[in-house]
């Protein structure tokens, strides 16, 4: 304690002696003292004078008072009698029986066993040791005799209660700790005066470490595997040192020790994970923490392990916990939602299986199974218009499933607009409605597929591939009549008018076709270049392919499917990717304009993936040869261009710095165009 | 109020001021910090080397606790910079040794001590539940301490230092603890709001870290006709004439100046008071400013090269201070925002006089002061916003209250009246925009359309509020807005962007050929070229004035931060 300061001081009159330790009744915050063996004093914090405090004179000598939380104080008399303080105060002069004849009490301890206070004390007489267990409220008393130990006497006792059994630990003078088990008997009918039962003891711990023995004076139990012993360590040829030690009883090891060079009184107390001892002239408080006993900890190999207690200091998990609570409250539907959020593909089947069970929604859907289509749609719209509930997401999944089921049954039925509306307005995922995309593929609903590809985060690679194949195989003429969202492609695909002026204008990074050719050192035929420069696919197809490029995939799963792509389609797709790549490289920032247009990384990844999958086909096909060669040249030129850029990086940086200097002018008139 | 001489004085807050009530027990040692007990029975006062607890009813010191124990080697004094008195009798002190200590003041004992910093702990704030404390230190770091159970589910609790934050470069002079966030203000001129993630249910706008450098109010005013700018500093004003050019050019070009900008005059405020608000008239011949207690009006005359400044004598005395000044568009009158919802109208007289004409007051009364004013260009209307966020509109022709704009749940951050349509455009602190037709006393159909459609998410999630609104006289559908990081031309004739569209699409548009632009156009034309933006106004039909205040400009003027060794030497 860094700051020791008496908070209160009370003294008895001259001539009187305090004869047992003062205790505090934690229930009433009163202090209880005994002076001159028989006189009880009870007072509170605000009482200043002990003389004026409550006084009660008892008929017998008090040995000790034990204060038990929730049980009230218990008084143990020299003669072995036990009373609760309440009972005693009702009639202070009551007769106290003498339980022990010529024995002397050595130690006593009190515990709560359920609602019952239990008092244990040990007595000694002519080298024999006895243990008494008393329950004052039931007035039951048991007497036991401790097994004799040759050439050693118990020095110190401590006890605790586990599973209706008192575990008494005894520190013997042969530097050992013994354990004695005393069952707490329920029956009180046992006759008194019978010869005391003999308790057998077992060796728990030998207080010796590498030749040195610990002469213990006090013993405290810390938890089921740890005890603390205060004593002096005597190694042969060395000075005796007093120290506080913590031992692991499970592995018989010394866990830690602390030297106390100023000497102690030999007493040790322990409350709430703190040791209290008198070290020199100071009261020293030492905090401790017992980790769960493990062999690693016992041999000192456990270094950086975070104890679970420490991690519970900071409740980082509040958020998760709260979410958990919510999910417990609304049970299944939310579990479904959580799954859809996590997008566990493996759970797909279970989600589908559970859907019909969802509350009344499932019931409603079953009812609507055979309803006419217009009734179905109006009912479903009503269902979705409801206020958002935690299970709304799952409900919509069910609605879509109901619709797709209906479509499967009735090939003529296909509510295109309704499905589009649902997919566009709700945060659906593939796993919530696994049949939807298959149905759209079957019905060749390009727009719905595009929306799904853009919005679903968890489309299986198989379906992505099926979409890609469907898009590539569609004829341009047919696509022209299809309504798809062109936002991703319209800004850079110039199909209708081959406006070269626009393009030369935006050659920003200094790269030009001429430069490319100079660097390659070979003259590519002019004709092929013009083919490369125009987009190989129509605007609609480009927009659809962009949706594929945007969807998430895993290479390993996509590659086997891509191998099945017909050669013509593969080349068309590669040609489009090449076109995109060239388009990207035209700009300094290598991005394509427009909303949801593919990024350069997506383009490159798909290009590599496609080349990997179709490698042999590409090598064999004559029409692919020129494309590959152009691609190769272009990539090589890009690599050179960037390496040249790297070389002049220093100069560019200097230019940038100069630019900055100019910008830091405090006043300027600039032209600002806002479109 | 704790004083240098060691006394603690209690004042009563009465309408219109504070009133001395009594002196509490005076002891030697300057009082540096004070804290009321939540039940108002005691006051803790921190001094050098000790703190004391005073009983308010008796005025007596009931406990005096030394805090400099066990630091004997260093003979420096231990300054208690901040103190907090918790409801269960714990005193928390933050001192110059970087310690946060918990004391049982009744016993005078130290319960816990946490050394949070090697330099001083300067400020602390306690959450309302008293389970969390934020401490600001002189290294710019803030720390959170939380009262947590020692064992999960256990009853015994201890204070644990949980989260360190480093958002400031200099002293953290003030901290506050809201239920969901830690707020700190530093000598580096920043206000930082750090939400506590464990109190946030989901990732949202509220869960983002926020930093504020500039006050959310107008510090620059512009005389459009005279092309003058008035800059308000804390102790003085500066009037500048803008430079000009005769050239034109393409987007992004810097044009050569034919006339340099000219610093016309610096007007120093007398006395220690800071300037609270200022304004220059549109014609550029009147300049007014107000401090906490006084209001000043000046006449500016520019003849040729010379500038003369003359104080207007006998300015009507204002009992409460002015919160905002605004000249009418024709520079004939001056509106002074005042306490209790009132607006004074002064008539400006030639050659240099001023006369109180009228005081406008909301008919239902108001306890809050007016903090924003917007007169209409035709001199017919005046909109005034008071601290209770009510917007009152007055008819200036007959000095009558015209109507109240329906109250909204947020503070008004800027408002202006359209010169042609007399529609009042209002920007709220939650980034919502409303347009209210003054003649028809209702929201316009465009405003209703905006509300039903909703603004773009990127717009709503911006950090800083709109601080100024202007209009383009050439195109009535244009509204010019700005906050600290962007200026925006809001074109009402274009469709509103939906959440999937790119909000800041100017750079994309510039890349597109003219033909492809049409599809991409939407109402918000945003320019982020100028940052941090202090002020923006339209001078004439194609001339915009923009004032930037580079953060480095004032960062370099700050004192050196506390030296911290990064590597062991």
Interface residues (C-beta under 8 A of the other chain):
Chain A: X2 X3 X5 X7 X272 X273 X309 X312 X313 X314 X315 X316 X318 X319 X322 X487 X490 X491 X499 X502 X506 X587 X593 X594 X595 X662 X664 X667 X668 X669 X670 X671 X672 X673 X674 X675
Chain B: X69 X70 X107 X108 X109 X110 X113 X146 X148 X149 X150 X151 X152 X156 X160 X162 X197 X198 X199 X200 X201 X243 X244 X245 X248 X249 X250 X251 X252 X253 X254 X255 X257 X260 X261 X489 X500 X501 X502 X506 X508 X509 X510 X511 X512 X513 X516 X517 X519 X520 X521 X525 X527 X529 X544 X550
